[in-house]
């Protein structure tokens, strides 16, 4: 788990490269990279975010589907989650989420689809069934099973309740009227679109800066570290499949071990390049975080990555790794704010 998470973070930066650097004007450099013209980098023009009344109504309607009293009937296509349990334990292939199922298609074992009939969106219930004696999987033939099924929604035209002030009180903690609720939803959608817009600006600016960056050389120790980590990750995958790495690469990716090593080298260099560029710009623009700011940023990272707290996050990534992620995030945000959009 630790190696896999660190490998995922690798593309954002594995550890802080505390390198001596210099800058002058719109340029940043250190012993390894030179970045020129990063502030005010030109990128393709993208549309400003806008939320229409139609989008607000569509979003609200999608929420109202969950409050529909319409019951599932034969022929409906429903979206469900299910968890299968045998002898008190879940089993391989017995659980799934977000599955579209036509009632009456006989896709599942006898009785499964019939048990959904009469339920509504949001209902969760248990179905006690049995796999047929001639079931295609030997280990499941004739065995009793309990499926916990959740009806997410009914596809197609669904009767939804009318949005009124009484329902608004259920949907919102602050809005009191339909008009207030629509304004609340519009603001929420605008914030979401603005966040996506800024992320797109940052991504375009970051890619443009990386393209203009001149690499003098790569730190050999870091290159070896990253390459080894990637190799170990895939060797672990191969072991999980009870295969040798070379056999797994050939079977799953139609790739030789030598070709794979070349790709690993390229990926490691790209990750290091991103680290070095971020460090150089952060130093030039005084974006390097203080210890107090790092503590705050670490807490945010823990939340974003789904960890209970910073201590839990530190079990899978050291402080250098997390600091590098923080710096790259800050640099990307800086570049996005100062980028110049150019219309074609």
C-alpha positions as CSV (number, residue, x, y, z in Angstrom):
1,X,0.0,0.0,0.0
2,X,2.8,2.4,0.9
3,X,4.7,1.8,-2.3
4,X,1.6,2.2,-4.4
5,X,0.6,5.5,-2.8
6,X,4.1,6.9,-3.1
7,X,4.2,5.9,-6.7
8,X,0.9,7.7,-7.3
9,X,2.4,10.8,-5.7
10,X,5.5,10.5,-7.8
11,X,4.1,12.4,-10.7
12,X,3.4,15.3,-8.4
13,X,6.8,15.1,-6.7
14,X,8.5,12.5,-4.5
15,X,10.8,14.6,-2.4
16,X,12.0,18.1,-2.0
17,X,15.1,18.9,-4.0
18,X,16.7,21.6,-1.9
19,X,19.0,22.9,-4.5
20,X,20.9,26.2,-4.7
21,X,19.4,28.4,-7.4
22,X,19.4,31.8,-9.0
23,X,16.9,33.9,-10.8
24,X,16.8,37.1,-12.7
25,X,13.8,38.7,-14.3
26,X,11.4,36.2,-15.6
27,X,13.8,33.3,-15.2
28,X,14.6,30.6,-12.6
29,X,17.4,28.1,-12.5
30,X,19.4,25.7,-10.5
31,X,22.2,23.3,-11.1
32,X,19.9,21.1,-13.2
33,X,17.2,23.2,-15.0
34,X,16.7,26.6,-16.5
35,X,13.2,28.0,-16.8
36,X,12.6,31.2,-18.9
37,X,9.4,33.1,-19.4
38,X,7.3,31.2,-16.9
39,X,5.5,34.3,-15.6
40,X,2.9,35.3,-18.2
41,X,3.3,32.1,-20.1
42,X,1.0,32.1,-23.1
43,X,-1.7,29.4,-23.3
44,X,-4.7,28.7,-25.4
45,X,-7.8,30.7,-24.6
46,X,-10.6,28.9,-22.7
47,X,-14.1,30.0,-22.0
48,X,-15.0,31.7,-18.7
49,X,-17.2,29.5,-16.6
50,X,-20.9,30.2,-16.7
51,X,-24.0,28.6,-15.2
52,X,-27.4,28.8,-16.9
53,X,-30.8,28.5,-15.4
54,X,-31.3,25.3,-17.4
55,X,-28.2,23.8,-15.8
56,X,-29.6,24.7,-12.3
57,X,-33.0,23.1,-13.1
58,X,-31.3,20.0,-14.5
59,X,-29.1,19.6,-11.4
60,X,-32.0,20.1,-9.0
61,X,-34.1,17.5,-11.0
62,X,-31.3,15.0,-10.7
63,X,-31.5,15.5,-6.9
64,X,-35.3,15.2,-6.9
65,X,-35.1,11.8,-8.5
66,X,-33.8,10.5,-5.2
67,X,-37.0,11.7,-3.6
68,X,-39.3,10.0,-6.1
69,X,-42.0,7.7,-4.8
70,X,-42.1,5.9,-8.1
71,X,-41.7,2.1,-7.6
72,X,-39.6,-0.1,-9.8
73,X,-41.6,-2.3,-12.2
74,X,-40.8,-5.0,-14.7
75,X,-39.0,-3.5,-17.8
76,X,-37.5,-0.6,-15.9
77,X,-33.7,0.0,-16.1
78,X,-32.4,0.7,-12.6
79,X,-29.0,1.7,-11.3
80,X,-28.1,-0.4,-8.3
81,X,-25.3,-1.3,-5.8
82,X,-25.1,-4.8,-4.4
83,X,-23.0,-6.7,-1.9
84,X,-23.1,-10.5,-1.9
85,X,-22.4,-12.5,1.2
86,X,-22.0,-16.3,1.7
87,X,-21.4,-17.9,5.0
88,X,-21.1,-14.4,6.5
89,X,-18.3,-13.3,4.2
90,X,-18.2,-11.3,0.9
91,X,-16.9,-13.3,-2.1
92,X,-15.1,-12.5,-5.3
93,X,-17.3,-11.1,-8.0
94,X,-20.3,-10.8,-5.6
95,X,-20.3,-7.1,-5.2
96,X,-20.5,-4.1,-7.5
97,X,-21.6,-0.4,-7.6
98,X,-23.4,1.7,-10.2
99,X,-24.7,-1.2,-12.2
100,X,-27.5,-0.6,-14.7
101,X,-29.9,-3.5,-14.7
102,X,-33.0,-4.1,-16.8
103,X,-35.7,-5.8,-14.6
104,X,-36.7,-9.0,-16.4
105,X,-33.5,-9.5,-18.3
106,X,-32.6,-12.5,-16.2
107,X,-29.1,-11.2,-16.0
108,X,-28.8,-12.2,-12.3
109,X,-29.7,-15.4,-10.4
110,X,-33.4,-16.3,-10.1
111,X,-35.3,-13.9,-7.8
112,X,-32.7,-11.2,-7.7
113,X,-34.4,-8.9,-10.2
114,X,-37.9,-9.7,-9.0
115,X,-36.8,-8.6,-5.5
116,X,-36.2,-5.1,-6.7
117,X,-39.7,-4.7,-8.1
118,X,-41.8,-2.4,-5.8
119,X,-38.8,-0.7,-4.3
120,X,-38.0,3.0,-4.8
121,X,-34.8,5.0,-5.4
122,X,-32.9,5.2,-2.1
123,X,-34.2,1.8,-0.8
124,X,-31.7,-0.7,0.6
125,X,-32.8,-4.2,1.3
126,X,-31.6,-7.8,1.5
127,X,-32.4,-10.5,-1.0
128,X,-32.0,-14.1,0.1
129,X,-31.3,-16.3,-2.9
130,X,-29.6,-19.4,-4.1
131,X,-27.2,-20.0,-7.0
132,X,-28.6,-22.5,-9.6
133,X,-27.2,-26.0,-9.4
134,X,-25.9,-25.6,-13.0
135,X,-24.4,-22.2,-12.3
136,X,-21.4,-21.5,-14.5
137,X,-19.0,-21.0,-11.6
138,X,-18.3,-24.4,-9.9
139,X,-17.7,-23.0,-6.4
140,X,-21.0,-21.2,-6.4
141,X,-23.3,-24.0,-7.7
142,X,-26.3,-24.5,-5.4
143,X,-25.0,-22.2,-2.6
144,X,-27.2,-19.9,-0.5
145,X,-26.4,-16.2,-0.8
146,X,-27.6,-12.9,0.7
147,X,-27.4,-9.8,-1.5
148,X,-27.7,-6.4,0.1
149,X,-29.2,-4.3,-2.8
150,X,-29.4,-0.5,-3.0
151,X,-31.6,1.2,-5.6
152,X,-29.7,4.3,-6.7
153,X,-32.2,5.5,-9.2
154,X,-34.6,4.5,-12.0
155,X,-33.3,5.4,-15.5
156,X,-35.5,7.2,-18.0
157,X,-38.5,9.4,-17.2
158,X,-39.2,9.3,-13.5
159,X,-42.0,11.1,-11.7
160,X,-40.3,13.5,-9.3
161,X,-41.9,15.5,-6.5
162,X,-42.6,19.1,-7.1
163,X,-40.0,21.5,-5.7
164,X,-41.7,23.6,-3.1
165,X,-40.7,25.4,0.1
166,X,-41.5,22.3,2.2
167,X,-39.1,20.1,0.2
168,X,-36.5,22.9,0.1
169,X,-36.4,22.6,3.9
170,X,-35.4,19.0,3.5
171,X,-32.8,19.7,0.7
172,X,-31.1,22.7,2.2
173,X,-29.8,23.8,5.7
174,X,-30.1,27.5,4.8
175,X,-32.5,28.1,2.0
176,X,-36.2,28.7,3.0
177,X,-37.8,29.2,-0.4
178,X,-37.5,27.7,-3.9
179,X,-35.9,30.9,-5.2
180,X,-33.4,30.9,-2.4
181,X,-32.6,27.3,-3.1
182,X,-32.1,27.8,-6.8
183,X,-29.7,30.7,-6.0
184,X,-27.8,28.4,-3.6
185,X,-27.5,25.7,-6.2
186,X,-26.4,28.2,-8.8
187,X,-23.7,29.5,-6.5
188,X,-22.5,25.9,-5.8
189,X,-22.4,25.1,-9.6
190,X,-20.5,28.3,-10.3
191,X,-17.9,27.5,-7.6
192,X,-17.5,24.0,-9.1
193,X,-17.0,25.4,-12.6
194,X,-14.7,28.1,-11.4
195,X,-12.6,25.4,-9.6
196,X,-12.5,23.3,-12.8
197,X,-11.6,26.5,-14.8
198,X,-8.7,27.4,-12.6
199,X,-7.4,23.8,-12.6
200,X,-7.5,23.8,-16.4
201,X,-5.6,27.1,-16.5
202,X,-3.0,25.7,-14.1
203,X,-2.6,22.5,-16.2
204,X,-2.1,24.4,-19.4
205,X,0.3,26.8,-17.9
206,X,2.3,24.1,-16.2
207,X,2.6,22.0,-19.4
208,X,3.7,25.1,-21.4
209,X,6.4,25.9,-18.8
210,X,7.7,22.3,-18.8
211,X,7.9,22.4,-22.6
212,X,10.1,25.5,-22.4
213,X,12.3,24.1,-19.7
214,X,15.9,23.3,-20.5
215,X,17.3,20.3,-18.6
216,X,21.1,20.4,-18.0
217,X,21.3,17.1,-16.3
218,X,19.5,14.8,-13.8
219,X,20.6,14.1,-10.3
220,X,21.8,10.6,-10.6
221,X,20.9,9.5,-7.0
222,X,17.3,10.7,-7.4
223,X,17.0,9.1,-10.9
224,X,18.2,5.8,-9.5
225,X,15.8,6.1,-6.5
226,X,12.7,6.8,-8.7
227,X,13.5,4.2,-11.3
228,X,14.0,1.6,-8.5
229,X,10.8,2.5,-6.9
230,X,8.8,2.1,-10.1
231,X,10.5,-1.2,-10.9
232,X,9.6,-2.5,-7.4
233,X,6.0,-1.4,-7.8
234,X,5.6,-3.4,-11.0
235,X,7.5,-6.4,-9.5
236,X,5.0,-6.3,-6.7
237,X,2.1,-6.3,-9.3
238,X,3.7,-9.3,-11.0
239,X,4.1,-11.1,-7.6
240,X,0.4,-10.5,-6.9
241,X,-0.4,-12.2,-10.2
242,X,2.0,-15.1,-9.3
243,X,4.1,-14.2,-12.4
244,X,7.7,-13.0,-13.1
245,X,7.9,-9.4,-14.2
246,X,9.1,-10.2,-17.7
247,X,6.2,-12.6,-18.2
248,X,3.6,-10.2,-16.9
249,X,4.9,-7.4,-19.1
250,X,4.7,-9.6,-22.2
251,X,1.2,-11.0,-21.3
252,X,-0.5,-7.8,-20.2
253,X,1.3,-5.1,-22.2
254,X,3.1,-6.9,-25.0
255,X,6.3,-5.3,-23.9
256,X,9.8,-6.6,-23.4
257,X,11.7,-6.0,-20.2
258,X,14.2,-3.7,-22.0
259,X,11.4,-1.6,-23.5
260,X,9.8,-1.3,-20.1
261,X,13.0,-0.2,-18.4
262,X,13.2,2.6,-21.1
263,X,9.7,3.7,-20.2
264,X,10.6,3.6,-16.5
265,X,13.6,5.8,-17.1
266,X,11.5,8.3,-19.1
267,X,8.8,8.4,-16.4
268,X,11.4,8.9,-13.7
269,X,13.1,11.7,-15.6
270,X,9.7,13.5,-16.2
271,X,8.9,13.3,-12.5
272,X,12.3,14.7,-11.5
273,X,12.0,17.4,-14.1
274,X,8.7,18.5,-12.6
275,X,10.2,18.6,-9.1
276,X,13.2,20.6,-10.2
277,X,11.1,23.1,-12.2
278,X,8.8,23.6,-9.2
279,X,11.7,24.1,-6.8
280,X,13.4,26.7,-9.1
281,X,10.2,28.7,-9.6
282,X,9.2,28.5,-5.9
283,X,12.6,29.8,-4.9
284,X,12.6,32.6,-7.5
285,X,9.1,33.7,-6.6
286,X,9.4,33.2,-2.8
287,X,6.7,30.5,-2.8
288,X,8.5,28.2,-0.5
289,X,6.3,27.5,2.5
290,X,7.2,28.2,6.1
291,X,7.0,25.4,8.7
292,X,3.6,26.7,9.9
293,X,2.3,26.8,6.4
294,X,3.5,23.3,5.7
295,X,1.6,22.0,8.8
296,X,-1.6,23.6,7.4
297,X,-0.9,22.3,3.9
298,X,-0.2,18.8,5.2
299,X,-3.6,18.8,7.0
300,X,-5.3,19.8,3.7
301,X,-3.4,17.0,1.9
302,X,-4.5,14.5,4.4
303,X,-8.1,15.5,3.9
304,X,-7.8,15.6,0.1
305,X,-6.3,12.1,0.0
306,X,-8.9,10.7,2.4
307,X,-6.7,10.2,5.5
308,X,-8.0,10.6,9.1
309,X,-5.2,13.0,9.9
310,X,-1.6,14.0,9.1
311,X,-0.1,11.1,11.1
312,X,-2.0,8.6,9.0
313,X,-0.8,10.3,5.8
314,X,2.8,10.3,7.1
315,X,2.6,6.5,7.4
316,X,2.7,6.3,3.5
317,X,4.7,9.5,2.6
318,X,7.5,11.3,4.4
319,X,7.6,15.0,4.9
320,X,10.0,15.6,1.9
321,X,7.5,13.9,-0.3
322,X,4.6,16.0,1.0
323,X,6.6,19.2,0.9
324,X,7.3,18.6,-2.8
325,X,3.6,18.1,-3.5
326,X,2.8,21.4,-1.7
327,X,5.4,23.3,-3.6
328,X,4.2,22.0,-7.0
329,X,0.6,22.9,-6.1
330,X,1.7,26.4,-5.2
331,X,3.7,26.8,-8.4
332,X,0.9,25.5,-10.6
333,X,-1.5,28.0,-8.9
334,X,1.0,30.8,-9.4
335,X,1.5,30.0,-13.1
336,X,-2.3,29.7,-13.7
337,X,-2.9,33.1,-12.2
338,X,-0.2,34.8,-14.3
339,X,-0.8,32.9,-17.6
340,X,-1.9,34.9,-20.6
341,X,-4.7,33.4,-22.7
342,X,-4.2,33.8,-26.4
343,X,-7.1,33.4,-28.8
344,X,-6.4,31.5,-32.0
